[in-house]
């Protein structure tokens, strides 16, 4: 029996629930700041994106809520941004290796350096994955994560050929991070939290204005800062493992504020997308196979966990409860991904 969660488009009346998620997500969760104006704007942009009111699909920002279908309680969220670096710059540090050599001194060694880049223009971004503690387990994390790929599969022309994810770096409960303390605060003259909020409410011109214009040699940073480059927050380890399982790989690119890793993959090669297929759902009693299913409706996407059994390659037998969560009737077409 699958848990009764369903992923659905966020609505304006999800404001209180989303604010609760923002408060519980903790410092450094950039895409869910505890800021009423930003949260309302995110909900508004998402609603417009799902409604298809955007003239340019690359500006779409889609927020999905994980809801207990039986109680209506919101347990988490995740999101897809159709195109990064389009409406505002998407800055990161790329870690490069600089070879140093001198015949006269008979010395050769390699040094890592950080350079500011804006190289992921047009990439689709998946993020904002957060579940409340009471709603974790039982496949809920996979549902929140994989629903984004089933959503992209419903209308691939609206998304980039490449997909990235940026994970939160090492930040403590007070909002302190060794990476920011070693670099950012010296150039921005503000706290990590202040910079985090400013990046969410502005066009990020302040980053271009204040960030160092030359490479930063990693060996000149304090040990505690060097150690967190490319490391994700403890709460993000599970999300990173899911991304790697999907086929995402670390690109030696990190967040400019907390040093968290950026991973990327070709959209067509993402495992959930590659292994999903369209089937006819048939109401009935069956078991033996589990996975995820979406109604494949871009504007009103619904994604749920599913159990049942295949009937040939084109039909899958499942319960009425699953059909209800998807707002489908028996015989409807849906997009199915099964655990192998």
MOBELWO-V349755 format. One record per residue. N is the residue number from 1. RES is the residue in three letters. SS is DSSP state (h for helix, s for strand, l for the rest). Layout:
[[N	RES	SS] [N	RES	SS]]
//
This chain:
[[1	UNK	l] [2	UNK	l] [3	UNK	l] [4	UNK	l] [5	UNK	s] [6	UNK	s] [7	UNK	s] [8	UNK	s] [9	UNK	s] [10	UNK	l] [11	UNK	l] [12	UNK	h] [13	UNK	h] [14	UNK	h] [15	UNK	h] [16	UNK	h] [17	UNK	h] [18	UNK	h] [19	UNK	h] [20	UNK	h] [21	UNK	h] [22	UNK	h] [23	UNK	h] [24	UNK	h] [25	UNK	h] [26	UNK	l] [27	UNK	l] [28	UNK	l] [29	UNK	l] [30	UNK	h] [31	UNK	h] [32	UNK	h] [33	UNK	l] [34	UNK	l] [35	UNK	l] [36	UNK	h] [37	UNK	h] [38	UNK	h] [39	UNK	h] [40	UNK	h] [41	UNK	h] [42	UNK	h] [43	UNK	h] [44	UNK	h] [45	UNK	h] [46	UNK	h] [47	UNK	h] [48	UNK	h] [49	UNK	h] [50	UNK	h] [51	UNK	h] [52	UNK	l] [53	UNK	l] [54	UNK	l] [55	UNK	l] [56	UNK	l] [57	UNK	h] [58	UNK	h] [59	UNK	h] [60	UNK	l] [61	UNK	s] [62	UNK	s] [63	UNK	s] [64	UNK	s] [65	UNK	s] [66	UNK	s] [67	UNK	s] [68	UNK	s] [69	UNK	l] [70	UNK	l] [71	UNK	l] [72	UNK	l] [73	UNK	l] [74	UNK	s] [75	UNK	s] [76	UNK	s] [77	UNK	s] [78	UNK	s] [79	UNK	s] [80	UNK	s] [81	UNK	s] [82	UNK	l] [83	UNK	l] [84	UNK	l] [85	UNK	l] [86	UNK	l] [87	UNK	l] [88	UNK	l] [89	UNK	l] [90	UNK	l] [91	UNK	l] [92	UNK	s] [93	UNK	s] [94	UNK	s] [95	UNK	s] [96	UNK	s] [97	UNK	s] [98	UNK	s] [99	UNK	s] [100	UNK	s] [101	UNK	s] [102	UNK	s] [103	UNK	l] [104	UNK	l] [105	UNK	l] [106	UNK	l] [107	UNK	s] [108	UNK	s] [109	UNK	s] [110	UNK	s] [111	UNK	s] [112	UNK	s] [113	UNK	s] [114	UNK	s] [115	UNK	s] [116	UNK	s] [117	UNK	s] [118	UNK	l] [119	UNK	l] [120	UNK	l] [121	UNK	l] [122	UNK	l] [123	UNK	l] [124	UNK	s] [125	UNK	s] [126	UNK	s] [127	UNK	s] [128	UNK	s] [129	UNK	s] [130	UNK	s] [131	UNK	s] [132	UNK	l] [133	UNK	h] [134	UNK	h] [135	UNK	h] [136	UNK	l] [137	UNK	l] [138	UNK	l] [139	UNK	l] [140	UNK	h] [141	UNK	h] [142	UNK	h] [143	UNK	h] [144	UNK	h] [145	UNK	h] [146	UNK	h] [147	UNK	h] [148	UNK	h] [149	UNK	h] [150	UNK	h] [151	UNK	h] [152	UNK	h] [153	UNK	h] [154	UNK	h] [155	UNK	l] [156	UNK	h] [157	UNK	h] [158	UNK	h] [159	UNK	l] [160	UNK	l] [161	UNK	l] [162	UNK	s] [163	UNK	s] [164	UNK	s] [165	UNK	s] [166	UNK	s] [167	UNK	l] [168	UNK	l] [169	UNK	l] [170	UNK	l] [171	UNK	l] [172	UNK	l] [173	UNK	l] [174	UNK	l] [175	UNK	l] [176	UNK	l] [177	UNK	l] [178	UNK	h] [179	UNK	h] [180	UNK	h] [181	UNK	h] [182	UNK	h] [183	UNK	h] [184	UNK	h] [185	UNK	h] [186	UNK	h] [187	UNK	h] [188	UNK	h] [189	UNK	l] [190	UNK	l] [191	UNK	l] [192	UNK	h] [193	UNK	h] [194	UNK	h] [195	UNK	h] [196	UNK	h] [197	UNK	h] [198	UNK	h] [199	UNK	h] [200	UNK	h] [201	UNK	h] [202	UNK	l] [203	UNK	l] [204	UNK	l] [205	UNK	h] [206	UNK	h] [207	UNK	h] [208	UNK	h] [209	UNK	h] [210	UNK	h] [211	UNK	l] [212	UNK	l] [213	UNK	l] [214	UNK	l] [215	UNK	l] [216	UNK	s] [217	UNK	s] [218	UNK	h] [219	UNK	h] [220	UNK	h] [221	UNK	l] [222	UNK	l] [223	UNK	h] [224	UNK	h] [225	UNK	h] [226	UNK	h] [227	UNK	l] [228	UNK	l] [229	UNK	l] [230	UNK	l] [231	UNK	l] [232	UNK	l] [233	UNK	l] [234	UNK	h] [235	UNK	h] [236	UNK	h] [237	UNK	h] [238	UNK	h] [239	UNK	h] [240	UNK	h] [241	UNK	h] [242	UNK	h] [243	UNK	h] [244	UNK	h] [245	UNK	h] [246	UNK	h] [247	UNK	l] [248	UNK	l] [249	UNK	s] [250	UNK	s] [251	UNK	s] [252	UNK	s] [253	UNK	s] [254	UNK	s] [255	UNK	l] [256	UNK	l] [257	UNK	l] [258	UNK	l] [259	UNK	l] [260	UNK	l] [261	UNK	s] [262	UNK	s] [263	UNK	s] [264	UNK	s] [265	UNK	s] [266	UNK	s] [267	UNK	h] [268	UNK	h] [269	UNK	h] [270	UNK	l] [271	UNK	h] [272	UNK	h] [273	UNK	h] [274	UNK	h] [275	UNK	h] [276	UNK	l] [277	UNK	s] [278	UNK	s] [279	UNK	s] [280	UNK	s] [281	UNK	s] [282	UNK	s] [283	UNK	s] [284	UNK	l] [285	UNK	l] [286	UNK	l] [287	UNK	l] [288	UNK	l] [289	UNK	s] [290	UNK	s] [291	UNK	s] [292	UNK	s] [293	UNK	s] [294	UNK	s] [295	UNK	l] [296	UNK	l] [297	UNK	l] [298	UNK	l] [299	UNK	l] [300	UNK	l] [301	UNK	l] [302	UNK	s] [303	UNK	s] [304	UNK	s] [305	UNK	s] [306	UNK	s] [307	UNK	s] [308	UNK	s] [309	UNK	s] [310	UNK	s] [311	UNK	s] [312	UNK	l] [313	UNK	l] [314	UNK	l] [315	UNK	s] [316	UNK	s] [317	UNK	s] [318	UNK	s] [319	UNK	l] [320	UNK	h] [321	UNK	h] [322	UNK	h] [323	UNK	h] [324	UNK	h] [325	UNK	h] [326	UNK	h] [327	UNK	l] [328	UNK	l] [329	UNK	l] [330	UNK	l] [331	UNK	l] [332	UNK	l] [333	UNK	s] [334	UNK	s] [335	UNK	s] [336	UNK	s] [337	UNK	s] [338	UNK	s] [339	UNK	l] [340	UNK	l]]
//
